[in-house]
Amino acid sequence: MNIPQQKVPRVVIVGCGFGGLQLAKSLKNAPVQVVLIDKNNYHTFQPLLYQVATAGLEADSIAYPIRKIFKGQTNFHFRWGEVQQIVADKNLLRTTVGDLPYDYLIIATGTTTNYFGNTAIEQHAMPMKSVTEALNLRSMILQNFEQALLSDNIKEQEALMTFAVVGGGPTGVELAGALCELKKHVLPNDYPELDFRKMRVLLIESGPEVLQAMSAPNQQKARTYLEELGCEVWLNTKVAGYDGSIVNFQDGKSLHTKNLLWAAGIKGVTIPGLNADALNNRGRYVIDEYCRVKRYENIYALGDVAAMSSEKFPNGHPQVAPVAIQMAELVARNIQKLLKQQTPDKFEYFDKGAMATVGRNRAVVEAFNIRFGGFAGWFVWMALHLMLLVGFRNKIVVFINWLWNYINYDRNIRLIIRPYQKA
Ligand SMILES: Cc1cc2nc3c(=O)[nH]c(=O)nc-3n(C[C@H](O)[C@H](O)[C@H](O)COP(=O)(O)OP(=O)(O)OC[C@H]3O[C@@H](n4cnc5c(N)ncnc54)[C@H](O)[C@@H]3O)c2cc1C
């Protein structure tokens, strides 16, 4: 891989999501060589993917080149490639760009969409876990409206204009809210020939309420916000199958739609090579309170792909950015402590709360035992996301886009761009 061999230990980080990024930054002044490898050459700010999918933001404004983030960090090396195997007894990674030896390995590979083994749903539903998937979703939404315009079959037109979002977590709620805004303010201007009373947005949740990680009042508030925007919220409803046109539900109901958007589950992105008991039944690495993978001294996992069992979180911490960031800070501190032969620290999660936005002017927020919503919640949601975005340019671009969309009730990026195919 052409990385200079140095006298200091080599820390290899797989994945530049929230966890990997923070870890590499926190090791800036440590006496180690940091090698970061990612299958993308950019970091993705996943919380705003739904705005890319609904034409609110350009993809470039929520992604940031990894090399630019670490410009000037002298102990840092980036390699663009995918890790395929861990050979733990040789302290070696096999990757698409060659072998990579390590002294410490940190797995921060995040998660991918989970279809729970339902191959038909996997084949036909649209996921939203990456920039490419969000862009694909945007194109599909717009292509289906173009298609609806061409059709003189009412049933087909209705199916093309029906959007079923599966999964009532923050991603599903935010995506459904954004689709309702498109229906209200944007698409009727583009397609005046279509009857928008036919456009339906449904949020389908298998549990008794949306946003299950939040308090009951905020759950109800979010559902009310969605219903006020015209979203049909179907609770206690489990999807059983989908053939690209008809969704079948476990209770026998069905729905005709060409748009099934899947936000109902995630599973860990794991790398082959470790002992079978290093993984739990949810595809997450089993880690101890130091983030060390079970039965490995120098292999750590953190963030979404890792599960640390504690009294409060017996099945692992919530799969959110602050957990990944805080675990990364701990691992960086502990590697430096170990090098000084000091006792490492145990992980303790500082829970700052949760939030979700529902269309313009509305959000639900819970932080430090304070609960609020409406415009104040929406403002806090925007400020926090702007603050957390990587890169000054991205913050400015996103802010200007939001301002423009807010004033003009518009979404400017209504482009259908799908992979080029040679005729
Ligand atoms: C649509 C959406 C909305 C979200 N909204 C919020 C929110 O509002 N607030 C919040 O706190 N959290 C939110 N989350 C969750 C949050 O994004 C994750 O908790 C966080 O990204 C986890 O960070 P991570 O470092 O563990 O993994 P990730 O950020 O997923 O990063 C994993 C990295 O690993 C790389 N990778 C994977 N496999 C390999 C391999 N084999 N070789 C090389 N590289 C590899 C990937 O390319 C990626 O860069 C949201 C997630 C999604 C999908």
The ligand as a Gaussian input file, in Angstrom:
#p B3LYP/6-31G(d) Opt

LIG

0 1
 C      -30.974000       8.643000       6.967000
 C      -30.287000       8.668000       8.312000
 C      -30.553000       9.680000       9.220000
 C      -29.904000       9.717000      10.454000
 N      -30.179000      10.747000      11.334000
 C      -29.506000      10.834000      12.496000
 C      -29.691000      11.948000      13.370000
 O      -30.502000      12.839000      13.092000
 N      -28.967000      12.004000      14.527000
 C      -28.058000      11.023000      14.842000
 O      -27.385000      11.126000      15.886000
 N      -27.870000       9.957000      14.046000
 C      -28.558000       9.841000      12.879000
 N      -28.349000       8.765000      12.054000
 C      -27.435000       7.715000      12.493000
 C      -25.989000       8.129000      12.313000
 O      -25.781000       8.578000      10.991000
 C      -25.113000       6.935000      12.639000
 O      -25.328000       6.586000      13.990000
 C      -23.645000       7.250000      12.433000
 O      -23.395000       7.545000      11.074000
 C      -22.786000       6.079000      12.877000
 O      -21.446000       6.384000      12.673000
 P      -20.396000       5.229000      12.374000
 O      -19.068000       5.897000      12.378000
 O      -20.611000       4.098000      13.292000
 O      -20.743000       4.672000      10.909000
 P      -21.049000       5.410000       9.537000
 O      -21.235000       6.859000       9.723000
 O      -22.139000       4.639000       8.900000
 O      -19.702000       5.220000       8.704000
 C      -19.243000       3.976000       8.268000
 C      -18.138000       4.190000       7.245000
 O      -17.515000       2.955000       6.986000
 C      -17.251000       2.814000       5.611000
 N      -17.147000       1.379000       5.337000
 C      -18.075000       0.419000       5.583000
 N      -17.603000      -0.800000       5.263000
 C      -16.363000      -0.622000       4.820000
 C      -15.343000      -1.515000       4.352000
 N      -15.522000      -2.839000       4.315000
 N      -14.166000      -0.994000       3.949000
 C      -13.950000       0.347000       3.974000
 N      -14.869000       1.235000       4.420000
 C      -16.047000       0.753000       4.853000
 C      -18.415000       3.522000       4.947000
 O      -18.111000       3.934000       3.628000
 C      -18.648000       4.702000       5.904000
 O      -17.903000       5.821000       5.507000
 C      -28.992000       8.706000      10.801000
 C      -28.712000       7.685000       9.890000
 C      -29.351000       7.666000       8.655000
 C      -29.029000       6.561000       7.677000

